[in-house]
């Protein structure tokens, strides 16, 4: 099977790191193709960034999984913790489309009665909190904690940030009375195993969780519903720079 990993920011080093994390957990025979938009922010650290990045996700999903795509993927992962453009991507592709935040929340709920999220910039905590509400995890998510680590500081895998993330996670476990930690940025994926060993609790990376859940859904022969609000986009003209996104 083939999985398309869409990094919604435009950082090539981070896209390569996310691809490496996905390949590390992918089953034998699963091919990983990682892409990022041709436009948009180098990092996503606020609502404006996320809105522009969602258009970039739509661009890549239409290009690789829309009508006329050559060898469309069997599944798609949106590799940013804000899950930008997730619903739009599900309109475009019948293949399962998973966001790493939604996947991580589900994984954490299987492993602990309550979990905490440790993310990058404190200003983005509200974005994760909105997703907790949207996905119905308010009874299980006991807190979202920022470290004020810039996203681009994680381009090299985040080795220099591991101590700060560990400290925030330890505080969250105590304050929130949580049993698991969800890493709130795709750029933290490479740190998952080390943090789990240091903390002694499950640490969930959404990239890995989304890859494995995608493989399971594909193996079950399940696809995104094409009915109701996930019906394919209506044909229409787009203007200006968005013209190629029209149908």
N, C-alpha and C positions, 0 to 999 in steps of 0.2 A: 504494500500500500504506500501511497505518497501523502505526506502531510506538508501543507504550506504554512510556514510560520511567518506572520506579518508583524514586524517590529514597527509600531506606529511613529516612532521618531526617526530622524534621518541620520543617526549616527551609525556609520559602517562598522566601527569596532564593536559597538554594542550589539549590532545585528549578528556579527560573527560569534560573539560570546554567547548569545541566546541560542544560536544554531548549535554550538558545541554542547550546551546544556541539554538541548532537546535530543541530540544524537546519543548522548551518554545514557539516556534512559529508554530510548526507542528500541522496540523489539527487532530481532533479526528479520530483515526483509522490509522494514519500514524505511522509506527514503525521506529525508528532510530537505526541504528547499526553503531557505530563509530570505526574505525580501524586506525592503523598507520603501516608503514613498519617494517619489521623485521631487516632492516639495514638502515644506513644512518645517517645524522646529527641530533643532538638534536634540532637545530634551523637552519633556512634557512636565511642566511644574506649575500648572494653573489651568483655570477654565478656558482661557483664550487658546493656550497651547493645545489643549485637548480637542477643542472644536475644530481647529485647523487640521490636527492630526487625524481626526475621524474622516475628513474628506480624503486624506492620503490613504487611509485604510480602504475606503470605497474604491479609490483608483486601483489599488493593487489587487483587490479581490475581483473586481470586474475584469481586469487584465488577465488574471491567471485562472479564474473560475467562471467567468461570464460567458455569454454566447460566443462561440467561435474560438474559445481558448484551446490551445494545443495541450493535450494531456492534462486536463484539469485535475486538481488534487482530490483525494478521497476524504480529506478532512482539513480543516483550517483552524489555526490557533492565533488569536489576537494577543500578542505578547507585550502588553502594557497593563499595569494594574488598574487603570481607570476603565478598562475594557472599551476604549473609544471605537465607535463605528460598529459595534457588535451586532445590533439589530439590523443595521443596513446590510452588513455582510450576510446575514441569514436570509435577507430578501433576495440577494443576488445568487447564492449558491445553494443547491440542494444538499451538498455535503454537510456533515455536522460542522458547526462553527462554535468554538469554545473560547471564552475569554479567560485569562489566567486568574483574575480575581474570583469569578464565579466558581471556577474549578477548584481553586485553593480553599474557598469557604466550604465547599462540599467535602473535600478531603479532610479538612480539620474537624468537621462535624462527625466524621466516622471514628475519630481517634481520641476525642476529648469532649467533655460536656460543655466546655467553654474554651474559647481561644482569643488571643490578642493579635492585632496586626501591628507590625513594626515597619514603617515606611521611610521615605526620604524626607522631603521638605514638610515641615509642620503645616504650611499653608495648603497642602494637598490632602490633609487628613479628612477634610469635609467631603472630598470626592469619594474616598473609600467609605465613609459613613453613609453617603447617599446610596452606594451600591449595596451595602449591608441591608439597608431598608428595602431597596428594590428587589433584592433576591430573597428576602424573608428570613435573614439570619440574625435579626436583632436579639432573639433569645439566646443565641450561642456566642455571638461576638461581644466580648466584654470590654473592649477598648481598642482605639486606633491611636498609635503613638508615632510622632515624627522624630527624626534624628537630626534634621536640618543638614543632612549630607546631600550635596548637589548630585543630581542624577549622573552627570558626566564624570563624577569622581569614581563611578562604578564601571567605566568603560573597559578597564583592564581586569575586570572580575571582582573588584572591590576589596582586594586583600588588605589594603591600607585602612579600610573602614570597618574591619570585622570587630575590633574591640569596641567601637562606639555602638555598633548594632547589638553586640552581646550585652553591653551595659543597659541599653534601652529595653532589650528583651527581658533581662533579669528583673528590672524594675516593673515591667508590665506583668510578668508572671505573679509577682507578689501583690501589686496594687489591684489587679483585676481578678486575682484568684483563678487564673487560667491554667489549662493543662497542655496547651500547645501554642506555638507561634506561627503565624503566617507572615512570610516575607512580602512586603508591599511594593516590590519593584522587580521587574524582570532582570535588571542588572545585578541583583543580589543572588541569582540562581547558583553561581559557582560556590557560594558560601554556605549552602544549605547543610551539607554533611558536617562541616566543621562546627557550625553553630549548634547542630543537634547534639554532637558529641560534647561540646562545652557545656550546654545547658541541661542535658539529660532529659529533655522532653522532645516530642515530635516537632520538627521544624519543617514547614511545608513551603515548597517553591511552586508557584502556580504554573510555571512553564512545564516542569516535569509532570505535575498533576494533569494538566490539560493534554499533554501528549499521550499519557496512558489512558485517560478517559476517552480520548478520540479513538485510539486503537480499539478500545472495548466497544464503542458505539458502532464503528465500522465493522468490526467482527460480528456484531449482532445484526448487521444488515439494516441499521436504522439511519434515516436521513431526516433533514430538517423539513418540517411541514411546509407545504406550498399553499396552504389554505389560510384564509383570514389575513391578518396583518403581515404574515410572512409570505404572502403571494408575491410573485415576481414583480419588480418595479414596472409601473405603467410607462408605455412609450411616450417620450416627450423630448423637446429640444432644450438643451442647456446652452447658456450664452457665456461669452467671455472665456476666461481661462478654464472654465468647467465644461466647455463644449465637448471634449472627448468623453465626458462621463454620461452624456445623453444616451437615450435608448432608441 
